[in-house]
Amino acid sequence: MGIKKFFKKAFSDMKESAKAQHEVDKAEFEAVKAESKANFEENRGRNTFAKAKADAKKNWDDAHMSPAERAAKEQEARDERIAEAKERTAQANARYEEAKK
């Protein structure tokens, strides 16, 4: 009888968790959809030939990078993200210390 209750509770918890995650996914999808729609309207008629050509050149250059160059570029992006995260952590810690006083 105990095992039966255990599995019933476990599956019930999984069901509730799946429902909650579905709500989160649905909300995020709607947000991305709305943002995409807004971006499209904001940029309607502004995708000039020069911009399209610049985007194509960037894609071409990215595709023809050597593996070492690509790795260096990715490492640089990671370093920037780490620095930003450390800055946010420092700000949060400062706010925490200020609130503790």
Disulfide bonds with the S-S distance in Angstrom:
none
